[in-house]
Amino acid sequence: MRVRIGKGFWSSRFGLTLLGIFLFLFLSGAAVFTYYYVKYARMIDERLSGQVFANTSRVFTGPRRIAAGQAATPAELASYLQRAGYTDAEVNGAPGRYRLFASALEVRPSAGSYFGAGPALRIEFSSGAVDRIVNLRDGGTLESAELEPELLTNLFDVSREKRRPVRFDDLPKHLVDAVLSAEDKRFFEHPGFDPIRILGAAWANVRRSDRTEGASTISMQVARSYFFTTERTWKRKAAETLVALQLEQRFTKQQIFELYANQVYLGNRGSFAIRGFGEAARAYFGKDVRDLSLSEAAFLAGIARAPNRYSSAERHLERANEARDRVLAQMVENGQASVEAAVAAKKAPWHILSGTLETSAAPYFVDMVKDHLLEKITEADLVSQSYRIYTTLDTDLQRAAAEAMDAGLREIDKQLARRYERWRMEQKKTGEPAPLAQVALVALDPRTGEIKALIGGRNYGLSQLNRALARRQPGSAFKPFVYAAAFGNAIDGLDPVITPVTTVVDEPTTFHFDDKEYTPNNYGEQFYGTVTLRDALKRSLNVATVKVAEMVGYARVVEMARQLGLDPKIQATPAVALGAYEMTPLDVAAGYTVFANGGERAEPMFLRSVVSAEGIALERAAPRTRPALDPRIAYLVTNLLEEVVNHGTAAGVRARGFTAPAAGKTGTSHDGWFAGFTSNLLCVVWVGFDDNRELGLAGSASAAPIWAEFMKRATALPGYRNTQEFEPPPGVITALIDPETLQLATPACPAPREEVFIEGTEPKDFCPRHGGRSLAQSAGGDSWLARIFGGKKQPPAEPAPGAGAPAAENSPAPGSAEAKPGAPSAAARPASKPRSASRPPAKGAADSSSQQTAPPQEQKSIWRRLFGIFGGGKKDTPKGPPTGEPAKEKKDKAAPRPAKREPGAGEGKLP
């Protein structure tokens, strides 16, 4: 049987040619598709298998300490542990697990923890506070314990991108719903591309030529962000779609969404590009992503469409509201939020952080850490290896510092508004940029030296210069070191013996030193005649302070500064008394630790440990302290600095509502300073201009308000709430004196006050104006009356290492005319020449010349307690306003300038 195929179209030459062409095109397309499929498959495997994001080093805060009695709830601590990376289930790579109960929380660190699989804890709660902390390894009860440090940031490379990776399970449902409504509402239904959305976008683009609407799904956006550029071409779009299809086959929808949530670009904050919702929640709201509200989640979902438009949303709230409201409307339309919830979200108060603050990232602090590490580790390794870097930073304090700086700078900018405007006008002529006042803040634990918060400028994005490490004249913030040197005479057995009631004459004076003249001036050109050292420091009197330095010897002041670890380049000149030699804010903070820490200097530290990816400790640091000052001297200076805060140039911090026991000192040079401390926190604030031009504001009006705002917030935190009074050490006594004669008070003295002395340096005579002579004559020298009114004494202290013998018996009294020139050399004691007739010292100062050895230790007597009826507990009321640094700015007269002068000489302002 034969079958014949008739000649037709497909058997013709033309038909066969056409079939050949179709076959060729099909095979070619298949080959191309296979090529790109294999190529993109390999690309996906290389990029998304294993560690998705770069193994960059991570910087952590210091551990969080909790203690029995501390206000906290199980949910609050569980939320903190989540932010620290802990999970409620076993997850590889997590630093630990936690288990949450109704009134308890179990914490179990893993091998990757800061504590290295340390003992598990059970924290029990009662009435909103920690009731008990139990070590589950041995069952013992702990007074306090440390919890895992929190991730601060990742170290960045030249791209300056910041990311805080999150899991899909970490994202709140309303954030996922907001993203789906804004970007891809059928994400969980389509295979990687959405034909319905493509058609809808095409029709919308035909109808409106003024704007184009995209049709990219979340899967396609993941493909673009990980593998392609953003150029608008059909070739890139086709490749993007092909990769999206492969992603859908290789990953679950949750994994694809997680890739998107960690890679999406959400604008710039400061000088950093923000990647992912985890970092964006911190950058825009200072929150963990789990804690975002509905309105905040809608805002973050809305800015992904045009992130650069919304980067400065805190300055353009209408834009922020626009992005939030658009997404909320879409959520209501898609049934992912109720109308009531959307309306409530629009009305709910919310606050977008300033992009210049970067509160959670602490960029200046991180730069310090990175610069230190680069001395030992290459930058390539730092940004490619998973080093864990544990620091001393406290994020709560860092946030408080940023908020205080923001509030303080608003006030400073208002005070300088006219000058800013004048400089802007000049800028149009000269082309030079008009400056803005800058700020630096350093807060550390004075007991350990650990830096807890640090701000190096007002806007890290515009300038990465760390002003906390910039050298400037500290002005009057240096004066406490002068008074420490003065009080040291009594410890070292040198004349004259100087106490807080020693008097100097505050009047216009020209000092001669090394064939040069130095003519300081008081702020506002106000002079007070004969004043005690307490009043001189309280009012920050310049001339009086230089006279104190002259009495002690300029060389001895420099010796004291070097003993306390300050700049060895400081020179023995009259200008040293007024802080004319430069220091950094961090240097000043380190120097003040001796006063806050009972004479112990604590070296500043910002790094605890560096651990490699394998868990090997590459570096460990421990607090370094050393005895630097006799505790008795440290207490006397601290007591005077308390007076500065309570009644002196820094009294404004009390007016601002800061009430905790504190001591501190203002400073004004070209800049404004304030250095102050409580029993557990020390803070130094600097305000000035980068080009060293005159700030024109006293430290009391510029730096002190920022300090007060910071310390108010700090002392409200659990770790810094328990501030203590400053207690005198052994060897310091308190005596009641008459403020007019500066002798021991009698029952007839109308307004006696307490004064502190190193034992053996207190006055020995009774007030001659109110019956003291008759009491002394009737009772005899070292009588029972002298013991009654001499006040209470502490046991004598051992001399500090290297200190000399105690003051010799019968040595001249402070300020006495009989005081002999002491140990300091003649070169260190240039003569002073008053420019006008000086007032004679108070009679009481001369009467205090008979210093004797201290009587035996005694307790506070019944007479002393009864004496309170006559006002013994009252403080001396100042007769005039503090002169050192009044809030009202006054222009000082320029003092005559010598041909050649020491630094700071003749500036006629209060340092």
C-alpha positions in Angstrom: 0.0 0.0 0.0 1.4 3.4 -0.9 0.6 6.6 0.8 1.1 9.7 -1.1 1.5 13.1 0.5 0.2 15.8 -1.7 2.3 18.8 -2.4 1.1 21.6 -0.1 2.3 24.8 1.7 4.4 23.2 4.4 6.1 20.8 2.0 6.9 23.6 -0.3 10.3 25.2 -0.3 8.8 28.4 1.3 7.0 26.4 3.9 10.0 24.4 4.8 12.1 27.6 5.0 9.5 29.1 7.3 9.5 26.0 9.5 13.3 26.1 9.6 13.2 29.8 10.6 10.7 29.0 13.4 12.8 26.1 14.6 16.0 28.1 14.5 14.3 30.9 16.5 12.9 28.5 19.0 16.2 26.7 19.5 18.1 30.0 19.7 15.5 31.4 22.2 15.8 28.2 24.2 19.5 28.4 24.1 19.5 32.1 25.2 16.9 31.4 27.8 19.0 28.4 29.1 22.1 30.5 29.1 20.6 33.3 31.1 18.7 30.9 33.3 21.9 29.1 34.2 23.8 32.4 34.5 21.3 34.0 36.8 21.0 30.8 38.8 24.7 30.9 39.5 24.4 34.6 40.3 21.6 33.9 42.8 23.6 31.1 44.3 26.7 33.2 44.7 24.8 36.2 46.1 22.1 34.7 48.2 23.4 31.4 49.5 24.9 31.5 53.0 25.6 34.9 54.4 23.4 37.3 52.4 24.8 40.5 53.8 28.4 41.5 54.1 30.3 40.1 57.1 31.0 43.5 58.4 32.1 44.1 61.9 29.4 45.1 64.4 29.7 47.6 67.2 27.8 47.0 70.4 26.9 49.1 73.4 28.0 48.3 77.0 26.1 45.6 78.9 22.9 46.8 80.6 22.9 46.4 84.4 19.8 45.5 86.3 19.5 45.4 90.1 17.0 44.2 92.7 14.4 47.0 93.3 14.9 48.6 89.9 11.6 49.6 88.2 11.0 47.2 85.3 8.6 44.7 83.9 9.2 41.3 82.2 7.9 42.6 78.9 10.2 45.6 79.0 13.3 43.5 79.6 12.1 40.9 77.0 11.9 43.7 74.5 15.4 44.8 75.3 16.7 41.3 74.8 15.0 41.1 71.5 16.8 44.3 70.4 20.0 42.6 71.6 19.4 39.7 69.3 17.9 37.2 71.8 15.1 35.0 70.6 12.3 32.9 72.3 13.4 29.8 70.3 16.6 28.1 69.2 18.1 30.1 66.3 21.6 29.5 65.0 23.8 32.5 65.5 21.6 34.2 68.1 23.5 35.4 71.2 21.0 33.7 73.5 17.4 32.7 74.3 14.8 34.1 76.7 11.6 32.7 78.2 8.9 35.1 79.3 6.5 34.2 82.1 3.8 36.3 83.8 6.1 37.5 86.6 9.5 36.2 85.6 12.0 36.2 82.8 14.7 33.5 82.1 17.8 34.6 80.2 20.1 32.0 78.7 23.2 33.3 76.9 24.7 31.2 74.1 28.3 30.7 73.0 28.0 33.7 70.8 27.0 36.0 73.7 29.1 38.7 75.2 29.2 36.5 78.3 30.3 33.5 76.3 27.6 31.0 77.4 27.7 32.4 80.9 25.3 31.4 83.6 21.6 31.6 82.9 19.5 34.0 85.0 16.0 34.0 86.3 14.7 37.5 87.0 11.6 37.7 89.2 9.3 40.7 89.3 6.9 42.1 91.8 4.8 45.3 91.8 6.5 46.7 88.6 10.1 46.2 89.8 12.8 43.5 89.9 12.2 41.5 93.0 15.0 38.9 92.8 17.8 37.8 90.4 18.7 34.1 90.6 21.8 32.5 89.1 20.4 29.3 87.7 23.8 27.6 87.6 24.2 27.5 91.4 20.8 28.8 92.7 22.4 31.8 94.3 20.7 35.2 94.6 22.4 38.2 93.0 22.1 41.9 94.0 22.7 42.9 90.3 23.5 41.4 87.0 24.4 42.4 83.4 22.3 41.8 80.3 23.6 41.3 76.7 24.9 44.5 75.0 22.7 46.0 72.3 23.8 46.3 68.7 24.8 49.9 68.1 25.7 49.8 64.4 27.7 48.0 61.8 31.1 49.4 60.7 30.7 51.0 57.3 32.9 51.1 54.2 33.3 53.8 51.6 29.6 53.4 50.6 28.6 54.5 54.0 25.5 52.3 54.1 24.0 51.3 57.4 21.8 48.2 57.9 20.3 46.5 60.9 19.2 43.0 59.6 15.8 41.7 60.8 14.0 38.4 60.3 10.5 38.2 58.8 9.2 37.1 62.3 10.6 40.4 63.8 8.4 42.6 61.5 5.1 43.7 63.1 2.1 42.6 61.0 0.9 46.2 60.4 4.3 47.0 58.9 4.0 44.0 56.5 0.5 45.0 55.6 1.6 48.6 55.0 4.4 47.5 52.7 2.1 45.1 50.8 -0.5 47.9 50.3 2.1 50.4 49.1 4.2 48.1 46.9 2.5 44.8 46.0 -0.9 43.9 47.4 -1.0 40.5 45.5 2.6 39.5 46.6 1.5 36.3 48.2 -0.6 35.3 45.1 1.5 35.9 42.0 4.4 33.8 40.7 6.9 36.7 40.7 5.3 39.2 38.3 1.8 40.5 38.4 0.0 40.5 34.9 -3.0 42.4 36.4 -0.7 45.1 37.8 1.2 45.3 34.5 -2.0 45.9 32.5 -3.2 48.4 35.1 0.0 50.3 35.0 0.1 50.4 31.2 -3.5 51.7 31.0 -2.6 54.4 33.7 0.4 55.5 31.7 -1.6 55.8 28.5 -4.2 57.9 30.3 -1.6 60.2 32.0 1.5 61.2 30.2 2.8 63.5 32.9 3.9 60.6 35.1 4.6 56.9 34.8 3.4 54.2 37.1 5.6 51.2 37.8 4.5 47.6 37.8 7.4 46.0 39.7 6.5 43.4 42.3 8.4 43.0 45.6 10.2 39.9 44.0 11.2 42.1 41.0 12.5 44.8 43.3 14.5 42.3 45.2 16.0 41.1 41.9 16.8 44.7 40.9 18.3 45.8 44.3 20.6 42.7 44.6 21.6 42.1 41.0 20.9 45.1 38.7 21.1 48.8 38.3 18.0 51.1 38.3 18.3 52.1 34.6 15.0 52.0 32.8 15.5 49.7 29.8 13.5 46.7 28.5 16.7 44.5 28.7 17.0 45.2 32.4 13.3 44.7 32.9 13.3 41.3 31.2 16.3 40.2 33.2 14.7 41.4 36.4 11.6 39.4 35.6 13.6 36.3 34.9 15.5 36.5 38.2 12.2 37.2 40.0 10.8 33.9 38.6 13.8 32.0 39.8 13.6 33.7 43.3 10.0 32.5 43.6 11.2 28.9 42.9 14.1 28.9 45.3 12.7 30.9 48.2 9.5 31.1 50.2 7.5 34.3 50.1 8.5 35.1 53.6 12.2 34.8 52.7 11.8 37.0 49.7 10.0 39.6 51.8 12.8 39.4 54.4 15.4 40.0 51.6 13.4 43.1 50.6 12.9 44.4 54.1 16.7 44.3 54.7 17.8 45.8 51.4 15.2 48.5 50.5 16.7 52.0 50.4 14.9 54.4 52.7 16.8 57.7 52.3 19.9 59.3 53.9 20.2 60.3 57.5 23.1 62.5 58.1 26.0 61.1 56.0 24.7 57.5 55.9 22.4 55.7 53.4 19.7 53.8 55.3 19.1 50.2 54.1 16.2 48.2 55.5 13.3 48.8 57.9 15.4 47.7 60.9 17.9 50.6 60.5 15.1 53.0 59.3 13.1 52.4 62.5 16.2 53.5 64.5 17.1 56.4 62.2 13.7 58.0 61.9 12.1 57.1 65.3 14.9 55.8 67.6 12.9 52.6 68.0 13.3 48.9 67.4 11.3 47.8 64.4 9.1 45.6 66.6 7.9 48.7 68.5 6.7 50.7 65.5 3.2 52.1 65.7 0.7 51.9 62.7 1.4 55.5 61.7 5.2 55.0 61.8 4.9 51.8 59.9 2.8 53.5 57.2 5.3 56.3 56.9 8.3 53.9 56.4 6.3 51.9 53.8 5.4 55.1 52.1 8.8 56.6 51.7 10.2 53.7 49.8 8.7 55.1 46.6 10.7 58.4 46.8 13.1 58.1 49.7 15.2 61.2 49.0 12.1 63.3 49.1 11.3 62.2 52.6 14.8 62.0 54.1 14.3 65.4 55.8 10.7 64.7 56.8 11.3 66.2 60.3 11.7 69.6 58.6 8.8 69.0 56.1 6.0 67.4 58.2 3.6 67.9 55.3 5.6 65.4 53.3 5.7 63.0 56.2 2.0 63.2 56.6 1.5 62.8 52.9 3.4 59.5 52.8 1.7 58.2 55.9 -1.8 59.1 54.8 -1.4 57.7 51.4 -0.4 54.3 52.7 -3.1 54.3 55.4 -5.7 55.0 52.7 -4.4 52.1 50.6 -4.5 49.8 53.7 -8.2 50.7 54.3 -8.9 50.1 50.6 -7.3 46.7 50.7 -9.0 45.7 53.9 -5.8 45.6 55.9 -6.8 48.3 58.3 -10.1 49.6 59.5 -11.3 53.1 58.9 -11.3 53.8 62.7 -7.7 52.5 63.0 -6.5 54.7 60.1 -8.2 57.8 61.6 -6.6 57.1 65.0 -3.2 56.6 63.4 -3.5 60.0 61.7 -4.4 61.7 64.9 -1.8 59.9 67.1 1.2 62.1 68.1 4.4 61.1 66.5 7.9 62.5 66.4 10.5 62.0 63.7 14.1 62.4 64.9 16.3 65.1 63.5 18.5 63.6 60.8 21.4 65.6 62.3 21.2 64.0 65.7 21.8 60.3 64.8 20.9 59.5 68.4 21.2 55.7 68.2 24.2 55.5 66.0 26.6 57.8 68.0 28.7 58.4 64.8 31.4 60.4 66.5 31.8 57.7 69.1 31.9 55.0 66.5 34.6 57.0 64.6 36.7 56.9 67.8 36.3 53.2 68.0 37.1 52.7 64.3 40.2 54.9 64.4 41.5 52.9 67.4 40.9 49.6 65.7 42.6 50.7 62.5 45.8 50.9 64.4 45.7 47.1 64.7 43.3 45.8 62.0 43.1 46.8 58.4 40.0 48.5 57.1 39.4 45.7 54.6 39.3 43.2 57.4 37.1 45.4 59.6 34.4 45.7 56.9 34.6 42.1 55.7 35.1 40.1 58.9 32.5 39.5 61.6 34.4 41.2 64.5 32.2 41.9 67.5 33.3 45.1 69.1 31.9 45.7 72.6 32.1 49.3 73.8 31.1 51.3 76.9 28.3 53.4 75.4 24.9 53.6 77.1 22.2 54.2 74.4 19.8 55.7 76.9 22.4 58.3 77.9 23.4 58.8 74.3 19.8 59.6 73.4 19.5 61.9 76.4 22.7 63.7 75.2 21.3 64.2 71.7 18.0 65.5 73.0 19.8 67.9 75.4 22.1 69.1 72.6 19.1 69.7 70.3 17.2 71.7 73.0 20.3 73.7 74.0 21.3 74.6 70.4 17.8 76.0 69.7 18.3 78.4 72.6 21.9 79.3 71.5 20.8 79.9 67.9 18.1 82.3 69.1 20.7 84.2 71.2 23.0 84.4 68.2 20.3 85.0 65.6 21.4 88.6 64.9 25.1 87.6 64.5 24.1 84.7 62.2 22.2 87.2 60.0 25.1 89.6 59.9 27.5 86.8 58.9 25.1 85.7 56.2 25.1 89.2 54.7 28.9 89.2 54.8 28.9 85.8 53.2 27.2 87.2 50.1 30.2 89.6 49.7 33.1 87.3 50.7 31.8 83.9 49.6 32.9 82.4 52.9 30.4 80.1 54.6 28.6 81.6 57.6 29.4 79.5 60.7 27.0 77.9 63.2 27.8 77.3 66.9 29.1 73.8 67.5 28.8 71.6 70.6 30.7 68.8 72.2 29.5 66.6 75.1 31.4 63.9 77.0 29.7 61.9 79.7 31.6 59.2 81.6 31.5 57.2 84.8 33.9 58.9 87.1 34.6 55.7 89.0 35.8 53.7 86.0 36.4 56.2 83.2 33.9 54.4 80.9 32.5 56.9 78.3 28.8 56.5 78.4 27.8 59.2 75.9 29.6 61.4 73.4 28.6 64.0 70.9 31.3 65.7 68.7 29.2 68.2 66.8 25.8 69.4 65.8 25.6 67.7 62.4 27.8 64.6 61.6 26.5 64.6 58.0 28.0 68.1 57.4 31.2 67.7 59.4 32.9 64.6 60.9 35.3 66.7 63.0 35.0 65.4 66.6 35.0 68.5 68.8 35.2 66.3 71.9 38.9 65.7 70.8 39.6 69.3 69.7 41.9 71.4 71.8 40.5 74.7 73.1 41.1 77.0 76.1 39.0 75.7 79.0 38.9 79.1 80.7 37.4 79.1 84.3 36.8 75.4 84.0 40.5 75.0 84.9 40.2 77.0 88.1 39.4 74.0 90.4 42.9 72.7 89.7 44.4 76.0 90.9 42.4 75.7 94.2 43.5 72.1 94.5 47.1 73.2 94.3 46.4 75.9 96.9 44.8 73.5 99.4 47.7 71.1 98.9 50.0 73.4 100.8 48.5 72.2 104.1 49.2 68.6 103.1 52.7 69.2 101.9 53.7 71.3 104.9 54.2 74.5 102.8 53.5 78.1 103.6 51.1 79.8 103.4 48.5 77.4 104.6 45.4 78.1 102.5 41.8 77.1 103.3 38.4 78.0 101.9 38.3 81.1 104.3 41.7 82.4 103.2 41.1 85.9 101.8 42.5 87.7 98.8 41.9 91.2 97.6 39.8 91.3 94.4 40.7 94.6 92.7 42.2 95.7 89.4 45.8 94.4 89.4 48.7 94.1 87.0 50.9 91.1 87.6 54.6 91.1 86.6 56.2 87.9 85.4 59.3 87.2 83.4 59.6 90.9 82.5 56.1 90.9 81.2 52.9 92.4 82.4 49.6 90.5 82.7 46.4 92.4 83.5 43.4 90.1 83.8 39.9 91.5 84.3 36.7 90.2 85.9 33.7 89.5 83.8 31.7 92.8 83.6 34.6 94.6 85.3 33.1 94.0 88.7 35.4 93.7 91.7 34.5 92.7 95.3 37.4 93.8 97.5 38.5 91.3 100.2 36.9 87.9 99.4 37.4 84.3 100.6 38.5 81.6 98.3 35.0 80.1 98.5 33.5 83.3 97.2 36.2 83.8 94.6 35.5 80.4 93.1 31.7 80.7 93.5 31.7 84.1 91.6 34.6 82.9 89.3 36.7 86.0 90.0 39.7 86.2 87.7 42.0 88.6 89.6 41.4 86.8 92.9 42.2 83.4 91.2 45.5 84.7 89.8 46.4 86.0 93.2 45.7 82.5 94.6 48.0 81.0 92.0 50.6 83.7 92.8 50.4 82.8 96.5 50.9 79.1 95.8 53.4 79.6 92.9 52.6 79.2 89.3 55.1 76.3 89.1 53.1 74.5 91.8 49.9 74.9 89.8 51.5 73.4 86.8 52.9 70.6 88.9 49.4 69.9 90.2 48.0 69.9 86.7 50.6 67.4 85.5 50.1 65.3 88.6 46.4 65.0 87.7 47.2 63.9 84.1 46.6 67.1 82.3 48.6 68.4 79.3 52.3 68.5 80.1 52.7 71.5 77.8 51.0 73.8 80.4 53.5 76.5 81.4 54.0 78.3 84.8 52.6 81.7 83.9 49.9 83.9 85.4 47.7 83.0 82.5 47.7 79.3 83.6 45.3 80.2 86.5 42.6 81.3 84.0 42.8 78.3 81.7 44.7 79.9 78.8 46.4 76.6 77.8 44.4 74.4 75.5 42.7 71.1 76.4 40.1 68.8 74.8 36.7 68.3 76.5 37.8 64.7 77.0 40.9 65.9 78.8 38.9 68.2 81.1 36.5 65.3 81.9 39.4 63.0 82.8 40.9 65.7 85.1 37.6 66.2 86.9 37.4 62.5 87.8 39.8 63.2 90.7 37.2 65.4 92.3 34.2 63.1 91.7 36.2 60.0 92.7 37.8 61.0 95.9 41.2 61.8 94.5 41.4 58.8 92.1 42.0 59.6 88.4 40.1 57.3 86.0 41.5 57.1 82.5 38.8 57.5 79.8 38.0 54.2 78.0 35.5 53.5 75.3 36.3 49.9 74.3 35.7 46.7 76.4 36.6 43.9 74.1 37.1 42.9 70.4 36.1 39.3 69.5 36.7 37.6 66.2 34.0 35.5 64.3 35.5 32.4 65.9 35.0 33.8 69.4 38.7 34.6 70.1 39.2 37.7 72.2 41.6 39.9 70.2 41.6 42.8 72.7 40.2 43.3 76.2 40.3 46.5 78.3 39.7 47.1 82.0 39.2 50.3 84.0 42.5 52.0 84.9 42.5 54.2 88.0 45.3 55.6 90.1 45.7 57.9 93.2 46.3 61.4 91.9 45.1 63.7 94.6 44.8 63.6 98.4 41.1 62.7 99.2 40.9 65.7 101.6 41.9 68.1 98.9 39.5 66.5 96.4 36.6 66.9 98.9 37.4 70.6 99.7 37.4 71.4 96.0 34.2 69.4 95.4 32.5 71.2 98.3 33.4 74.6 96.8 32.1 73.3 93.4 28.8 72.4 95.1 28.5 76.0 96.1 29.1 77.1 92.5 26.1 75.0 91.4 23.9 75.9 94.3 24.6 79.6 94.7 27.2 80.7 92.1 27.7 81.1 88.4 26.1 77.8 87.7 23.0 78.3 89.8 21.0 78.4 86.5 21.1 74.6 86.4 19.0 74.6 89.5 16.6 77.1 88.0 16.1 74.6 85.1 14.9 71.9 87.5 18.0 69.8 88.1 17.8 69.0 91.8 20.3 66.1 92.4 23.4 66.6 94.5 26.0 67.9 92.1 29.2 70.0 91.8 30.5 71.8 88.8 32.2 74.8 87.2 31.4 77.1 84.3 34.0 78.4 82.0 34.2 81.2 79.4 37.1 81.8 77.0 36.4 82.3 73.3 34.0 79.5 74.0 31.5 78.4 76.7 32.2 75.4 79.0 30.6 73.6 81.8 32.1 70.6 83.7 30.0 69.0 86.5 29.3 65.7 88.1 27.1 63.8 90.5 28.3 60.8 92.6 27.9 58.4 89.6 28.1 60.5 86.4 30.4 63.2 85.1 29.7 65.4 82.1 31.6 68.1 80.2 29.9 70.4 77.6 31.7 72.8 75.2 30.1 75.3 72.9 32.0 77.4 70.4 32.9 78.0 66.7 35.3 75.9 64.7 37.2 79.0 63.5 37.8 80.0 67.2 35.8 83.3 66.8 34.3 84.7 69.9 31.1 82.9 71.0 30.0 86.0 73.0 28.0 83.9 75.5 29.2 82.9 79.0 29.4 79.3 79.9 26.5 79.8 82.2 24.3 80.8 79.3 25.6 78.4 76.6 27.1 75.1 78.0 25.4 74.9 81.4 21.8 74.8 80.0 22.8 71.8 77.8 24.5 70.1 80.9 21.3 70.7 83.0 19.0 69.2 80.3 21.3 66.2 79.9 21.6 65.5 83.6 17.9 65.9 84.2 17.3 63.1 81.7 20.2 61.1 83.0 19.2 61.1 86.6 15.7 59.9 85.6 17.2 56.7 84.2 17.4 53.6 86.5 21.2 53.3 86.3 21.9 56.9 87.3 18.9 57.7 89.6 20.6 56.8 92.9 22.8 59.9 93.3 24.5 60.3 96.7 25.7 63.3 98.7 29.4 63.9 98.6 30.8 62.6 101.9 33.9 64.0 103.6 36.8 61.6 103.9 38.7 61.1 107.2 40.8 64.2 108.1 38.2 66.7 107.0 36.3 68.6 109.7 33.3 71.0 109.6 33.3 74.1 111.9 30.8 76.9 112.5 32.4 80.2 111.6 31.2 83.8 111.6 31.1 85.0 108.0 32.3 88.5 108.9 35.4 87.7 111.0 36.0 84.2 109.6 36.7 82.9 113.1 34.9 80.3 115.2 31.3 81.4 115.8 29.9 82.1 119.3 26.3 81.9 120.4 26.1 85.6 119.8 27.0 85.5 116.1 23.9 86.5 114.2 24.4 84.3 111.0 27.0 81.7 111.4 27.7 79.2 108.7 29.5 75.9 108.3 32.9 75.6 106.6 35.0 72.7 105.8 38.7 72.4 106.6 41.5 69.9 106.4 42.0 69.0 110.1 44.5 71.2 111.7 43.9 74.2 109.4 40.6 75.4 110.9 40.5 78.7 112.9 41.5 78.5 116.6 40.1 81.8 117.8 36.5 82.8 118.5 34.8 85.6 116.8 36.1 88.8 118.5 33.0 90.9 117.5 30.5 88.7 119.3 32.2 87.9 122.6 35.0 85.6 121.4 37.7 87.3 123.4 35.9 87.2 126.7 35.1 83.5 126.1 38.7 82.8 125.3 40.0 84.7 128.3 37.6 83.1 130.8 38.1 79.6 129.4 41.8 79.5 128.5 43.4 78.4 125.2 42.4 74.9 124.5 39.3 74.9 126.7 36.1 73.0 126.8 34.5 76.0 125.0 37.0 75.6 122.1 36.1 71.9 121.9 32.4 72.6 121.9 32.5 75.2 119.1 35.3 73.7 117.1 32.8 71.4 115.3 33.0 67.7 114.5 36.1 66.0 113.3 36.8 62.9 111.3 39.7 60.6 112.0 42.9 61.9 110.5 43.8 60.5 107.1 47.1 59.0 106.0 49.1 61.3 103.8 48.7 60.6 100.1 51.6 58.9 98.3 54.3 61.4 97.9 52.7 64.0 100.1 54.8 65.8 102.6 54.3 66.1 106.4 51.2 67.9 107.8 51.3 71.7 108.4 53.7 72.7 111.1 52.4 73.7 114.5 51.9 77.4 115.0 52.2 78.1 111.2 50.8 81.4 110.0 47.1 81.5 109.3 45.6 81.6 105.8 45.9 85.1 104.5 47.9 86.3 107.5 50.4 89.0 107.2 52.9 86.8 109.1 52.9 84.1 106.5 56.4 83.4 105.4 57.4 82.8 101.8 57.2 79.1 101.4 58.7 76.4 99.3 57.9 77.7 95.8 60.8 79.5 94.3 61.0 83.2 93.8 60.6 82.8 90.1 57.3 81.1 90.7 56.1 84.0 92.8 56.3 87.3 90.9 55.2 90.4 92.7 51.8 91.9 92.1 51.3 95.6 91.7 47.8 96.9 92.4 46.6 99.6 90.0 44.6 101.2 92.7 44.7 101.3 96.5 43.8 98.0 97.9 41.3 97.4 100.7 42.7 96.1 103.9 42.0 92.5 104.6 39.1 91.8 107.0 40.0 91.9 110.7 39.1 88.3 111.1 41.7 87.3 108.5 44.4 88.8 110.5 43.1 87.4 113.7 43.3 83.9 112.3 47.1 83.9 112.3 47.5 81.6 115.3 47.2 78.1 113.8 47.7 75.3 116.3 47.6 71.6 116.2 44.2 70.1 116.3 42.6 69.1 119.6 41.6 65.5 120.2 38.8 64.0 118.1 35.4 64.9 119.4 31.7 64.4 118.6 29.1 67.0 117.8 28.2 68.5 121.2 24.9 69.4 122.7 25.9 73.0 122.5 26.4 72.6 118.7 23.0 71.0 118.4 21.3 73.7 120.5 23.2 76.3 118.5 21.0 75.6 115.5 18.4 77.8 117.2 20.5 80.8 116.2 20.7 79.9 112.5 23.8 77.7 112.5 22.5 75.7 109.6 22.2 78.6 107.3 24.4 79.2 104.3 26.2 82.5 103.8 23.9 84.7 101.7 25.8 86.4 98.9 25.6 90.2 99.1 25.5 90.6 95.3 24.9 88.6 92.2 27.5 86.2 91.0 30.0 88.1 89.0 32.0 85.5 87.2 29.6 84.7 84.4 26.3 86.5 84.5 23.6 85.3 82.1 23.4 88.8 80.7 26.2 89.3 78.2 28.4 92.4 78.9 31.2 93.6 76.7 34.5 93.6 78.5 37.1 96.3 77.9 40.2 95.2 76.3 43.1 95.4 78.7 46.4 97.1 77.5 48.4 94.6 75.4 52.1 94.3 76.1 54.4 93.9 73.2 54.9 90.2 74.0 52.5 88.3 76.2 51.6 84.9 77.4 48.6 83.0 76.0 45.4 84.5 77.0 47.0 87.6 78.6 45.1 90.8 78.7 41.9 89.5 77.0 39.8 91.0 79.8 37.3 88.2 79.9 36.4 85.5 82.4 37.9 82.2 81.3 
